[in-house]
Amino acid sequence: MLDQLLQPITESLTPEVAQRLVDLRVDDATQARIDTLAAKCTEDALSADERAEYESYVHAIEMISLLQAKARKTLAPSRLQLRATS
């Protein structure tokens, strides 16, 4: 379902925007927070607020990952063309 909802966005990706999506990374402070919450989740030690926060991160990461996969697919033909002309 998410794939279908994001289809109009991915159909309009320019190579530049697709590359920016592929290169997208979380900042160090946010990654540290995600790692902390993940460790607490593994230990079953999350508070209700922490669980909601962690689940929000997980959902956001899933959506970003899907967009990145679609961006890579968008870039694949241009990469093949670049190799063919090199």
Secondary structure, 3 states (H helix, E strand, C coil): CHHHHHHHHHHCCCHHHHHHHHHCCCCHHHHHHHHHHHHHHHCCCCCHHHHHHHHHHHHHHHHHHHHHHHHHHHHHHHHHHHHHHC
